[in-house]
């Protein structure tokens, strides 16, 4: 299905609808299974908000699912790669979902609130992962219930805590923690996700609540940004997206996302392969973060070493309009020999050529 076909069948998020009704000009694009504003300000201003300030953005592509029933902890622990039973109340863990051959079917975040379990799943994976999980509810007392009454809005950037302070909202010092508060008559769930360069907050509430939170965050100094900048910042942080940087052909260790794996939690679907790789061998490719000099390449662009030897391929790339000048970052699935050589790599984008180097850590965006 082409992007044009997707755009004709995909639904706009609440934020997209709110901005349209406010006559705020914006172009919608398909992102993570929804239609969302692509750009809402000058790219340099949007990136500056994400990298140095605070940016409010769409999270309408996130879905929450309650996991209910007496067997919910045991069953869910057997379906995902990270901790479930050991989760503290008001805490979460990012997980991969595998098939029996250890290949990645998708990713999700498990949250615990008191003794309740919830999943966060992106819209572009929702139907597929829900069908997969439902198939493994056999004799278990487990029910998966979509929670559609609350929607999500995001706040990202190093100044996020200051923005929350101006609104007398609580801050969360640790990633993957959450709390619930009542704010200006709004029942609000605040969660902090994973971020390599800046805090990432989520606000879950009703449609009416989203309108109030959006207004409050902007009044407190957050800049409204679109999906293009949010995705570019994701790439700069080295955070992979399923369907772009992680695919069903990939094994968990190939993605280098060890924060999604727990090696002491017990059995789960695909665990035998994960454990075999850990204890007996290694993988021959890894997802790595890159910085490029040259044009921004499309996903799938081949990278080569000296002499034209295959080194890997770009999975996603973005140019960031930084104050000191534009920089291009990418994620790429790299062969082990390319990592060991640690030499500049070559690529072609259209008629132009460029050079890529593997980064040891997420870059400073000064």
Residue frames relative to the residue before (quaternion, step in Angstrom):
aa qw qx qy qz dx dy dz
X 1.0000 0.0000 0.0000 0.0000 0.00 0.00 0.00
X 0.3840 -0.7368 0.5080 0.2272 3.61 -0.80 0.98
X 0.6582 -0.4979 0.3746 0.4226 3.58 -1.30 0.27
X 0.6027 0.5464 -0.3596 0.4570 3.60 1.10 -0.62
X 0.6476 0.5038 -0.3162 0.4763 3.58 0.98 -0.82
X 0.6466 0.5203 -0.3207 0.4565 3.57 0.96 -0.87
X 0.6616 0.5231 -0.3120 0.4374 3.57 0.92 -0.88
X 0.6698 0.5039 -0.3019 0.4542 3.58 1.11 -0.61
X 0.7498 0.3715 -0.2046 0.5078 3.59 1.20 -0.44
X 0.6268 0.5525 -0.3304 0.4390 3.60 1.23 -0.39
X 0.4043 -0.7407 0.4945 0.2082 3.54 -1.02 0.84
X 0.4734 -0.6569 0.4950 0.3152 3.62 -1.06 0.66
X 0.5091 -0.6321 0.4901 0.3179 3.54 -1.19 0.56
X 0.6761 -0.4635 0.3699 0.4374 3.54 -1.31 0.16
X 0.6419 0.5233 -0.3398 0.4457 3.61 0.91 -0.83
X 0.6357 0.5237 -0.3320 0.4597 3.59 0.95 -0.83
X 0.6666 0.4986 -0.2962 0.4683 3.58 0.98 -0.84
X 0.6428 0.5265 -0.3193 0.4557 3.58 0.98 -0.84
X 0.6866 0.4787 -0.2925 0.4624 3.57 0.89 -0.89
X 0.6168 0.5346 -0.3472 0.4617 3.59 1.09 -0.65
X 0.6780 0.4843 -0.2929 0.4691 3.58 0.96 -0.86
X 0.6697 0.4691 -0.2923 0.4960 3.60 1.22 -0.47
X 0.4260 -0.7301 0.4319 0.3145 3.57 1.35 0.16
X 0.3662 0.6988 -0.5213 0.3252 3.58 1.05 0.78
X 0.3762 -0.7648 0.4636 0.2423 3.62 -0.42 1.14
X 0.2267 0.7518 -0.5960 0.1679 3.53 -0.94 0.93
X 0.3340 -0.7107 0.5826 0.2095 3.54 -1.22 0.57
X 0.3312 -0.7475 0.5445 0.1871 3.55 -0.93 0.93
X 0.0540 -0.7766 0.6273 0.0243 3.53 -1.18 0.66
X 0.5066 -0.6167 0.4943 0.3446 3.57 -1.20 0.45
X 0.1312 0.7784 -0.5997 0.1309 3.57 -0.71 1.11
X 0.8548 -0.0676 -0.0107 0.5145 3.56 -0.76 1.14
X 0.7512 -0.4416 0.2058 0.4455 3.56 1.02 0.84
X 0.7101 0.3615 -0.2614 0.5447 3.60 1.25 0.24
X 0.4409 -0.6219 0.5542 0.3343 3.54 -1.36 0.07
X 0.0776 0.8074 -0.5704 0.1294 3.56 -0.62 1.17
X 0.6101 -0.5561 0.3901 0.4078 3.64 -1.10 0.47
X 0.3810 -0.7463 0.5062 0.2041 3.56 -0.86 1.00
X 0.7948 -0.0279 0.0715 0.6020 3.58 0.97 -0.88
X 0.0988 -0.8282 0.5516 0.0130 3.57 -0.84 1.00
X 0.7625 0.1303 -0.0937 0.6268 3.58 1.30 -0.12
X 0.6961 -0.4046 0.3360 0.4888 3.58 -1.24 -0.08
X 0.5816 -0.6183 0.3856 0.3615 3.64 -0.87 0.86
X 0.6538 0.5151 -0.3287 0.4463 3.61 0.92 -0.81
X 0.6544 0.5030 -0.3109 0.4712 3.58 1.01 -0.77
X 0.6469 0.5167 -0.3199 0.4608 3.60 1.00 -0.80
X 0.6800 0.4781 -0.2946 0.4715 3.59 0.85 -0.94
X 0.6233 0.5377 -0.3442 0.4515 3.60 1.01 -0.75
X 0.6351 0.5217 -0.3316 0.4631 3.59 1.02 -0.75
X 0.6815 0.4818 -0.2876 0.4698 3.59 0.93 -0.86
X 0.7563 0.4258 -0.2104 0.4498 3.59 0.88 -0.98
X 0.8244 0.2082 -0.0758 0.5208 3.60 1.05 -0.73
X 0.7742 0.3153 -0.1640 0.5238 3.58 1.16 -0.47
X 0.5612 -0.5455 0.4531 0.4269 3.54 -0.74 -1.13
X 0.0945 -0.8063 0.5839 -0.0001 3.55 -0.85 1.03
X 0.2108 -0.7426 0.6210 0.1364 3.56 -0.94 0.91
X 0.0445 0.8249 -0.5527 0.1104 3.57 -0.83 1.01
X 0.6601 -0.5325 0.3831 0.3660 3.51 -1.35 0.36
X 0.0141 0.7410 -0.6711 -0.0196 3.52 -1.18 0.78
X 0.2726 0.8029 -0.4873 0.2088 3.54 1.18 0.58
X 0.5870 0.5693 -0.3673 0.4431 3.59 1.29 -0.06
X 0.5876 0.5618 -0.3794 0.4419 3.60 1.25 -0.01
X 0.1344 -0.7707 0.6205 0.0546 3.55 -1.11 0.83
X 0.2152 -0.7636 0.5929 0.1382 3.58 -1.09 0.73
X 0.0881 -0.7817 0.6174 0.0033 3.52 -1.07 0.91
X 0.3057 -0.7331 0.5789 0.1843 3.57 -0.87 0.97
X 0.2029 -0.7402 0.6293 0.1221 3.56 -1.09 0.84
X 0.0042 -0.8404 0.5368 -0.0744 3.57 -0.30 1.28
X 0.5707 0.5898 -0.4536 0.3475 3.54 -1.31 0.36
X 0.6618 -0.5491 0.3526 0.3690 3.55 -1.22 0.58
X 0.7415 0.4200 -0.2211 0.4742 3.60 1.06 -0.72
X 0.3283 0.8162 -0.4502 0.1530 3.58 1.30 0.03
X 0.6767 0.4914 -0.3153 0.4485 3.64 0.87 -0.86
X 0.6883 0.4784 -0.2890 0.4625 3.57 0.80 -0.98
X 0.6742 0.5048 -0.3006 0.4475 3.58 0.88 -0.96
X 0.6981 0.4718 -0.2928 0.4519 3.60 0.77 -0.98
X 0.6125 0.5524 -0.3519 0.4426 3.59 1.03 -0.71
X 0.6821 0.4839 -0.2766 0.4733 3.58 1.13 -0.63
X 0.6849 0.4962 -0.2755 0.4570 3.59 1.28 -0.11
X 0.7781 0.2998 -0.1394 0.5342 3.59 1.18 -0.44
X 0.5907 -0.6561 0.3790 0.2774 3.56 -1.24 0.55
X 0.7385 0.3929 -0.2186 0.5024 3.60 1.17 -0.37
X 0.7536 -0.4239 0.2671 0.4255 3.55 -1.32 0.08
X 0.0759 -0.7486 0.6567 0.0503 3.53 -1.27 0.63
X 0.7258 0.4455 -0.2549 0.4579 3.59 0.59 -1.14
X 0.7239 0.4553 -0.2416 0.4585 3.58 1.05 -0.79
X 0.4369 0.7101 -0.4625 0.3017 3.60 1.22 -0.06
X 0.3942 -0.6839 0.5625 0.2459 3.54 -1.03 0.86
X 0.6062 -0.5279 0.4248 0.4163 3.61 -1.17 0.41
X 0.8266 0.1501 -0.1631 0.5174 3.57 -1.08 0.84
X 0.5931 0.5159 -0.3884 0.4808 3.56 1.02 0.86
X 0.1941 -0.7891 0.5747 0.0966 3.54 -1.24 0.46
X 0.1454 -0.7613 0.6228 0.1068 3.55 -1.35 0.17
X 0.3802 -0.7056 0.5530 0.2277 3.53 -0.98 0.92
X 0.0855 -0.8192 0.5665 -0.0264 3.57 -0.89 1.02
X 0.2911 -0.6729 0.6398 0.2304 3.47 -1.38 0.39
X 0.2503 -0.7208 0.6235 0.1704 3.55 -1.24 0.54
X 0.1297 -0.8293 0.5435 0.0130 3.57 -0.64 1.17
X 0.4005 -0.6389 0.5748 0.3179 3.51 -1.34 0.21
X 0.7383 -0.4290 0.2721 0.4437 3.59 -1.26 0.07
X 0.6725 0.4777 -0.2931 0.4833 3.60 1.20 -0.44
X 0.5667 -0.6392 0.3606 0.3745 3.58 1.28 0.21
X 0.4908 0.6507 -0.4373 0.3801 3.60 1.24 0.23
X 0.5216 -0.6838 0.4299 0.2747 3.56 -1.09 0.79
X 0.2114 -0.7834 0.5767 0.0953 3.56 -0.73 1.12
X 0.7684 -0.2322 0.1720 0.5710 3.58 1.18 -0.45
X 0.3206 -0.7196 0.5704 0.2325 3.52 -1.34 -0.18
X 0.0169 0.7756 -0.6305 0.0241 3.54 -1.26 0.51
X 0.3475 -0.6976 0.5767 0.2453 3.54 -1.32 0.22
X 0.2441 -0.7437 0.6081 0.1326 3.56 -0.97 0.94
X 0.0790 -0.7877 0.6107 0.0194 3.57 -0.91 0.99
X 0.1630 -0.7573 0.6231 0.1082 3.54 -1.16 0.69
X 0.0016 -0.7612 0.6482 -0.0193 3.56 -0.92 1.00
X 0.7692 -0.1144 -0.0213 0.6283 3.55 -0.21 1.38
X 0.7565 -0.3109 0.2305 0.5272 3.64 -0.57 -1.07
X 0.5069 0.6311 -0.4256 0.4045 3.55 1.25 0.38
X 0.2093 -0.7647 0.6002 0.1053 3.55 -1.12 0.77
X 0.0093 -0.7871 0.6167 -0.0103 3.54 -1.04 0.84
X 0.2718 -0.7267 0.6081 0.1680 3.53 -1.32 0.49
X 0.1713 -0.7193 0.6572 0.1462 3.53 -1.26 0.56
X 0.0176 0.8084 -0.5826 0.0818 3.56 -0.66 1.17
X 0.4587 -0.6743 0.5058 0.2813 3.59 -0.96 0.86
X 0.6121 -0.6004 0.3788 0.3483 3.57 -1.08 0.77
X 0.6789 0.4976 -0.3140 0.4394 3.61 0.99 -0.72
X 0.7084 0.3826 -0.2657 0.5303 3.59 1.28 -0.04
X 0.4503 0.7658 -0.4120 0.2026 3.54 1.25 -0.45
X 0.7203 0.4498 -0.2757 0.4504 3.60 0.59 -1.08
X 0.6703 0.5106 -0.3009 0.4466 3.57 0.92 -0.91
X 0.7022 0.4525 -0.2825 0.4715 3.60 0.82 -0.93
X 0.6270 0.5259 -0.3484 0.4570 3.58 0.98 -0.72
X 0.6515 0.5035 -0.3210 0.4680 3.61 0.95 -0.81
X 0.6393 0.5230 -0.3192 0.4647 3.57 1.01 -0.81
X 0.6893 0.4764 -0.2879 0.4637 3.60 0.82 -0.95
X 0.6430 0.5296 -0.3231 0.4491 3.58 0.94 -0.87
X 0.6258 0.5683 -0.3377 0.4139 3.59 1.02 -0.76
X 0.7290 0.4162 -0.2351 0.4900 3.57 1.15 -0.58
X 0.5054 0.5546 -0.4648 0.4700 3.59 1.22 0.43
X 0.0143 0.8337 -0.5485 0.0624 3.58 -0.11 1.27
X 0.8136 -0.0062 0.0493 0.5794 3.57 0.24 -1.28
X 0.4803 0.6940 -0.4177 0.3363 3.57 1.28 0.17
X 0.3940 -0.6606 0.5810 0.2662 3.53 -1.22 0.60
X 0.3538 0.7057 -0.5098 0.3418 3.54 0.27 1.38
X 0.0051 -0.7742 0.6329 -0.0073 3.54 -1.08 0.80
X 0.2193 -0.7542 0.6068 0.1222 3.57 -0.99 0.91
X 0.0325 -0.8178 0.5724 -0.0503 3.56 -0.62 1.18
X 0.3549 -0.7329 0.5411 0.2102 3.59 -0.64 1.12
X 0.2373 -0.7625 0.5903 0.1172 3.57 -0.91 0.98
X 0.0337 -0.8597 0.5086 -0.0330 3.55 -0.02 1.31
X 0.5546 0.6531 -0.3868 0.3409 3.57 1.24 -0.18
X 0.7424 0.3142 -0.2083 0.5538 3.60 1.22 -0.33
X 0.1831 -0.7719 0.6046 0.0712 3.56 -1.10 0.85
X 0.3929 -0.7543 0.4924 0.1850 3.56 -1.23 0.43
X 0.0912 -0.7358 0.6698 0.0412 3.49 -1.31 0.71
X 0.2792 -0.7976 0.5166 0.1379 3.60 -1.01 0.75
X 0.0855 -0.7442 0.6585 0.0722 3.53 -1.33 0.49
X 0.0447 0.8089 -0.5790 0.0919 3.58 -0.61 1.16
X 0.5567 0.6071 -0.4601 0.3316 3.54 -1.12 0.73
X 0.6205 -0.5865 0.3757 0.3603 3.59 -1.14 0.55
X 0.6932 0.4433 -0.2823 0.4932 3.59 1.19 -0.39
X 0.3216 0.7820 -0.4890 0.2141 3.60 1.22 0.24
X 0.6536 0.5238 -0.3292 0.4360 3.60 0.91 -0.85
X 0.6327 0.5227 -0.3374 0.4611 3.59 1.03 -0.72
X 0.6280 0.5279 -0.3307 0.4664 3.58 1.02 -0.79
X 0.6631 0.4934 -0.3063 0.4722 3.59 0.92 -0.89
X 0.6296 0.5457 -0.3318 0.4424 3.58 1.03 -0.77
X 0.6417 0.5265 -0.3242 0.4537 3.59 1.00 -0.75
X 0.7171 0.4101 -0.2390 0.5105 3.57 1.19 -0.54
X 0.4233 -0.7139 0.4458 0.3352 3.60 1.33 0.09
X 0.4175 0.6647 -0.4925 0.3759 3.53 1.04 0.89
X 0.5345 -0.6443 0.4314 0.3362 3.62 -1.03 0.67
X 0.2805 -0.7117 0.6118 0.2013 3.54 -1.23 0.54
X 0.2950 -0.7413 0.5808 0.1617 3.55 -1.23 0.53
X 0.3306 -0.7959 0.4697 0.1916 3.62 -0.37 1.18
X 0.7666 0.3301 -0.1769 0.5216 3.61 1.10 -0.59
X 0.4961 -0.6334 0.4946 0.3287 3.61 -1.04 0.72
X 0.8276 0.2199 -0.1928 0.4792 3.54 -1.32 0.52
X 0.5221 0.5245 -0.4748 0.4763 3.50 0.87 1.15
X 0.1316 -0.8028 0.5805 0.0351 3.56 -1.20 0.49
X 0.0452 -0.7722 0.6319 0.0473 3.55 -1.32 0.31
X 0.2745 -0.7274 0.5966 0.1992 3.55 -1.32 0.26
X 0.0152 0.7888 -0.6132 0.0400 3.56 -0.99 0.88
X 0.3272 -0.6611 0.6155 0.2776 3.51 -1.37 0.17
X 0.0137 0.8107 -0.5798 0.0799 3.55 -0.69 1.13
X 0.8405 -0.1130 0.0311 0.5290 3.56 -0.61 1.17
X 0.7278 -0.4341 0.2260 0.4803 3.54 0.99 0.90
X 0.6087 0.5421 -0.3451 0.4653 3.57 1.29 0.14
X 0.3131 -0.6995 0.6106 0.1996 3.58 -0.95 0.94
X 0.0004 -0.8541 0.5105 -0.0996 3.54 -0.29 1.32
X 0.1635 -0.7453 0.6381 0.1030 3.56 -0.91 0.97
X 0.1031 -0.7888 0.6055 0.0203 3.57 -0.74 1.13
X 0.0005 0.7885 -0.6140 0.0344 3.57 -0.82 1.02
X 0.2341 -0.7454 0.6034 0.1596 3.53 -1.17 0.62
X 0.2543 -0.7866 0.5500 0.1189 3.54 -0.70 1.12
X 0.6755 -0.4670 0.3741 0.4308 3.53 -1.34 -0.17
X 0.0956 0.7758 -0.6211 0.0566 3.55 -1.11 0.75
X 0.3461 -0.7549 0.5211 0.1969 3.58 -0.95 0.85
X 0.7938 0.2854 -0.1338 0.5201 3.60 1.11 -0.64
X 0.8079 0.0528 0.0049 0.5870 3.59 1.18 -0.39
X 0.5899 -0.5467 0.4368 0.4030 3.60 -1.20 0.34
X 0.1507 -0.7545 0.6341 0.0769 3.55 -1.19 0.73
X 0.0603 -0.8127 0.5795 0.0021 3.59 -0.52 1.17
X 0.1736 -0.7380 0.6419 0.1146 3.53 -1.29 0.60
X 0.1257 -0.7625 0.6303 0.0745 3.57 -1.10 0.77
X 0.0867 -0.8004 0.5932 0.0015 3.56 -0.66 1.17
X 0.2807 0.7359 -0.5768 0.2167 3.56 -0.75 1.07
X 0.6946 -0.4603 0.3472 0.4302 3.55 -1.31 -0.09
X 0.7107 -0.4290 0.3247 0.4532 3.57 -1.28 0.13
X 0.6506 0.5020 -0.3136 0.4759 3.59 0.94 -0.87
X 0.6578 0.5188 -0.3037 0.4538 3.55 0.99 -0.84
X 0.6131 0.5502 -0.3452 0.4497 3.59 1.02 -0.79
X 0.6374 0.5294 -0.3332 0.4499 3.59 0.93 -0.84
X 0.6876 0.4761 -0.2889 0.4658 3.60 0.91 -0.89
X 0.6536 0.5072 -0.3179 0.4631 3.57 0.95 -0.84
X 0.6323 0.5350 -0.3299 0.4529 3.59 0.93 -0.86
X 0.6701 0.4879 -0.2986 0.4730 3.57 0.87 -0.93
X 0.6648 0.5183 -0.3049 0.4432 3.58 0.93 -0.91
X 0.6699 0.5020 -0.3056 0.4536 3.60 0.88 -0.91
X 0.6704 0.4847 -0.3075 0.4703 3.58 0.94 -0.80
X 0.6329 0.5210 -0.3287 0.4690 3.58 1.03 -0.75
X 0.6989 0.4705 -0.2592 0.4723 3.58 1.09 -0.76
X 0.7148 -0.5029 0.2416 0.4216 3.60 1.22 0.20
X 0.5127 0.6323 -0.4392 0.3800 3.62 1.20 0.02
X 0.3356 -0.7352 0.5623 0.1755 3.56 -1.07 0.87
X 0.4044 -0.7111 0.5242 0.2366 3.57 -0.90 0.94
X 0.0159 -0.8199 0.5708 -0.0407 3.60 -0.70 1.09
X 0.4584 -0.7049 0.4856 0.2392 3.54 -1.25 0.53
X 0.7382 -0.4622 0.2876 0.3985 3.52 -1.36 0.18
X 0.5909 0.5839 -0.3842 0.4028 3.63 1.05 -0.61
X 0.6865 0.4595 -0.2781 0.4901 3.59 0.93 -0.88
X 0.6294 0.5303 -0.3384 0.4561 3.60 0.97 -0.80
X 0.6816 0.4727 -0.2965 0.4733 3.58 0.92 -0.85
X 0.6274 0.5292 -0.3359 0.4620 3.59 1.04 -0.70
X 0.6483 0.5005 -0.3117 0.4817 3.57 1.02 -0.78
X 0.5938 0.5605 -0.3525 0.4571 3.60 1.08 -0.71
X 0.6694 0.4895 -0.2963 0.4738 3.56 0.91 -0.91
X 0.6450 0.5147 -0.3215 0.4644 3.60 0.98 -0.80
X 0.6750 0.4705 -0.2917 0.4877 3.59 1.12 -0.59
X 0.4425 -0.7107 0.4463 0.3162 3.58 1.24 -0.26
X 0.4422 0.6833 -0.4582 0.3573 3.58 1.15 0.60
X 0.2967 -0.7961 0.4965 0.1779 3.63 -0.43 1.12
X 0.2496 -0.7295 0.6159 0.1617 3.53 -1.28 0.53
X 0.4541 -0.6825 0.4951 0.2879 3.57 -0.90 0.91
X 0.7306 0.3569 -0.3095 0.4930 3.53 -0.98 0.93
X 0.7327 0.3022 -0.2078 0.5732 3.56 1.29 -0.28
X 0.8227 0.2004 -0.0669 0.5278 3.56 0.62 -1.18
X 0.7423 0.2176 -0.1493 0.6160 3.58 1.24 -0.43
X 0.0564 -0.8092 0.5846 -0.0168 3.56 -0.83 1.01
X 0.6866 -0.4891 0.3407 0.4162 3.56 -1.29 0.23
X 0.6162 0.5538 -0.3579 0.4308 3.60 1.11 -0.45
X 0.6437 0.5782 -0.3100 0.3940 3.59 1.20 -0.51
X 0.3562 -0.6821 0.6000 0.2189 3.52 -1.30 0.60
X 0.6553 -0.5527 0.3249 0.3995 3.63 -1.02 0.66
X 0.6976 0.4728 -0.2971 0.4489 3.61 0.80 -0.91
X 0.5822 0.5742 -0.3835 0.4292 3.60 1.16 -0.41
X 0.6652 0.5085 -0.3092 0.4510 3.61 1.11 -0.52
X 0.3666 -0.7545 0.4626 0.2869 3.62 1.29 -0.25
X 0.5180 0.6485 -0.4132 0.3747 3.61 1.22 0.28
X 0.0368 -0.8485 0.5279 -0.0106 3.54 0.53 1.20
X 0.5595 0.6056 -0.3954 0.4049 3.60 1.18 -0.35
X 0.6502 0.5044 -0.3198 0.4695 3.60 1.26 -0.20
X 0.6902 0.4730 -0.2645 0.4795 3.60 1.28 -0.14
X 0.0804 -0.7531 0.6513 0.0469 3.54 -1.15 0.78
X 0.2378 -0.8273 0.4994 0.0979 3.58 -0.52 1.19
X 0.7087 0.4351 -0.2726 0.4839 3.62 1.21 0.10
X 0.5016 0.7125 -0.3862 0.3026 3.60 1.25 0.08
X 0.5850 -0.5616 0.4044 0.4229 3.61 1.15 -0.32
X 0.7676 -0.4218 0.2574 0.4082 3.54 -1.36 -0.04
X 0.1105 0.7460 -0.6549 0.0497 3.52 -1.23 0.67
X 0.6732 -0.5028 0.3528 0.4117 3.55 -1.24 0.41
X 0.8089 0.2180 -0.1925 0.5110 3.57 -0.71 1.09
X 0.4490 0.7326 -0.4317 0.2745 3.58 1.28 -0.17
X 0.5982 0.5940 -0.3729 0.3877 3.59 0.99 -0.76
X 0.6697 0.4868 -0.2991 0.4744 3.58 0.96 -0.85
X 0.6383 0.5307 -0.3240 0.4538 3.59 0.96 -0.89
X 0.6898 0.4739 -0.2772 0.4719 3.57 0.89 -0.95
X 0.6229 0.5438 -0.3471 0.4425 3.60 1.00 -0.74
X 0.6459 0.5063 -0.3168 0.4755 3.57 1.00 -0.85
X 0.6673 0.5149 -0.3065 0.4423 3.58 0.92 -0.89
X 0.7901 0.3828 -0.1818 0.4429 3.56 0.80 -1.00
X 0.8119 0.3107 -0.1327 0.4761 3.58 1.03 -0.70
X 0.8435 0.0740 0.0094 0.5319 3.56 1.01 -0.52
X 0.3929 -0.6808 0.5590 0.2640 3.51 -1.24 -0.49
X 0.4379 -0.6508 0.5349 0.3139 3.54 -1.31 0.03
X 0.4624 -0.7254 0.4606 0.2189 3.55 -1.18 0.57
X 0.7512 0.2166 -0.1971 0.5915 3.58 1.25 0.28
X 0.1041 -0.7838 0.6108 0.0422 3.55 -1.24 0.56
X 0.4478 -0.6332 0.5526 0.3054 3.54 -1.21 0.56
X 0.0068 0.8136 -0.5785 0.0586 3.58 -0.71 1.09
X 0.4534 -0.6573 0.5319 0.2820 3.51 -1.29 0.46
X 0.1432 -0.8049 0.5755 0.0207 3.54 -0.99 0.93
X 0.1481 -0.7081 0.6668 0.1793 3.51 -1.36 0.30
X 0.2144 -0.8094 0.5435 0.0596 3.54 -0.90 1.02
X 0.1519 -0.7185 0.6667 0.1272 3.51 -1.30 0.54
X 0.6246 0.4675 -0.3744 0.5011 3.52 -0.42 1.28
X 0.7341 -0.3816 0.2812 0.4863 3.61 -1.17 -0.37
X 0.5274 -0.6038 0.4860 0.3479 3.58 -1.23 0.49
X 0.2614 -0.8016 0.5172 0.1467 3.62 -0.53 1.11
X 0.5301 -0.5956 0.4933 0.3477 3.53 -1.30 0.30
X 0.6265 -0.5091 0.4250 0.4096 3.54 -1.28 0.35
X 0.7396 0.3686 -0.2914 0.4818 3.56 -0.94 0.90
X 0.4635 0.6792 -0.4488 0.3499 3.58 1.27 -0.13
X 0.4071 -0.7332 0.4971 0.2226 3.57 -0.84 1.01
X 0.2081 -0.7378 0.6309 0.1192 3.54 -1.19 0.75
X 0.0853 -0.8133 0.5752 0.0199 3.57 -0.95 0.86
X 0.4090 -0.6647 0.5686 0.2600 3.52 -1.30 0.51
X 0.7364 -0.3741 0.3041 0.4747 3.55 -1.31 -0.03
X 0.7763 0.2900 -0.2432 0.5041 3.54 -0.91 0.94
X 0.5552 -0.6453 0.3736 0.3684 3.57 1.30 0.16
X 0.3844 0.7273 -0.4826 0.3006 3.58 1.25 0.32
X 0.5097 -0.6733 0.4441 0.2995 3.58 -0.83 1.01
X 0.1471 -0.8078 0.5691 0.0436 3.58 -0.90 1.00
X 0.7180 -0.3436 0.2664 0.5435 3.57 1.15 -0.57
X 0.3311 -0.7334 0.5437 0.2385 3.55 -1.20 -0.43
X 0.5330 -0.6044 0.4972 0.3216 3.52 -1.24 0.62
X 0.2355 -0.7662 0.5789 0.1493 3.57 -1.00 0.82
X 0.7709 -0.1290 0.0629 0.6205 3.60 1.12 -0.65
X 0.0448 -0.7997 0.5985 -0.0159 3.57 -1.10 0.71
X 0.0042 0.7944 -0.6072 0.0171 3.56 -1.20 0.56
X 0.3114 -0.7119 0.5964 0.2015 3.53 -1.18 0.66
X 0.1859 -0.7876 0.5826 0.0762 3.56 -0.82 1.05
X 0.3180 -0.7499 0.5541 0.1716 3.56 -0.81 1.07
X 0.0063 -0.8324 0.5513 -0.0557 3.56 0.22 1.32
X 0.6680 -0.5278 0.3490 0.3916 3.56 -1.24 0.50
X 0.7104 0.4467 -0.2556 0.4801 3.60 1.02 -0.78
X 0.7162 -0.3702 0.2478 0.5372 3.57 1.27 -0.05
X 0.6132 -0.5783 0.3813 0.3797 3.60 -1.12 0.51
X 0.0459 -0.7608 0.6467 0.0300 3.54 -1.18 0.72
X 0.2608 -0.7650 0.5736 0.1335 3.56 -1.09 0.74
X 0.0661 -0.7831 0.6184 -0.0010 3.53 -0.84 1.07
X 0.0517 -0.7950 0.6044 0.0031 3.54 -1.21 0.54
X 0.2629 -0.6685 0.6515 0.2439 3.47 -1.43 0.12
X 0.0140 0.8170 -0.5751 0.0401 3.54 -1.01 0.77
X 0.3867 -0.6817 0.5672 0.2531 3.56 -1.14 0.67
X 0.0968 -0.8553 0.5083 -0.0260 3.52 -0.29 1.36
X 0.4586 -0.6520 0.5308 0.2879 3.56 -1.09 0.72
X 0.6272 -0.5764 0.3755 0.3653 3.56 -1.12 0.72
X 0.6595 0.5245 -0.3246 0.4297 3.59 0.94 -0.80
X 0.6187 0.5260 -0.3466 0.4694 3.59 1.13 -0.56
X 0.6304 0.5217 -0.3285 0.4718 3.58 1.06 -0.73
X 0.6751 0.5067 -0.2978 0.4459 3.58 0.90 -0.90
X 0.6631 0.5142 -0.3155 0.4431 3.59 0.99 -0.77
X 0.1161 -0.8412 0.5159 0.1129 3.57 1.17 -0.71
X 0.4303 0.6797 -0.4666 0.3675 3.55 1.04 0.87
X 0.6169 -0.5208 0.4135 0.4209 3.61 -1.19 0.38
X 0.2495 -0.7692 0.5760 0.1196 3.55 -1.06 0.83
X 0.3565 -0.7430 0.5356 0.1844 3.55 -1.19 0.57
X 0.0327 0.7769 -0.6288 0.0038 3.56 -1.23 0.55
X 0.2697 -0.7360 0.5987 0.1647 3.53 -1.33 0.33
X 0.0342 -0.7692 0.6381 0.0003 3.55 -0.98 0.92
X 0.7947 -0.0479 -0.0222 0.6047 3.56 -0.22 1.26
X 0.7661 -0.2827 0.2373 0.5262 3.56 -0.70 -1.09
X 0.6229 0.5479 -0.3337 0.4478 3.59 1.28 -0.10
X 0.2830 -0.7401 0.5846 0.1744 3.54 -1.27 0.43
X 0.0815 -0.7978 0.5960 0.0412 3.55 -1.25 0.40
X 0.3561 -0.7057 0.5749 0.2111 3.51 -1.39 0.17
X 0.1233 -0.7848 0.6053 0.0491 3.57 -1.02 0.84
X 0.0558 -0.7676 0.6347 0.0694 3.54 -1.20 0.57
X 0.4776 -0.6697 0.4961 0.2782 3.54 -1.11 0.75
X 0.3012 -0.7553 0.5595 0.1604 3.57 -0.91 0.97
X 0.4203 -0.7057 0.5146 0.2460 3.56 -1.06 0.78
X 0.7915 0.0446 0.0061 0.6095 3.59 1.21 -0.50
X 0.6450 -0.4931 0.3839 0.4398 3.62 -1.19 0.34
X 0.4743 -0.7242 0.4279 0.2597 3.60 -0.88 0.93
X 0.4858 -0.5684 0.5539 0.3662 3.51 -1.33 0.23
X 0.2555 -0.7893 0.5434 0.1280 3.59 -0.90 0.90
X 0.2323 0.7808 -0.5377 0.2174 3.58 1.03 0.78
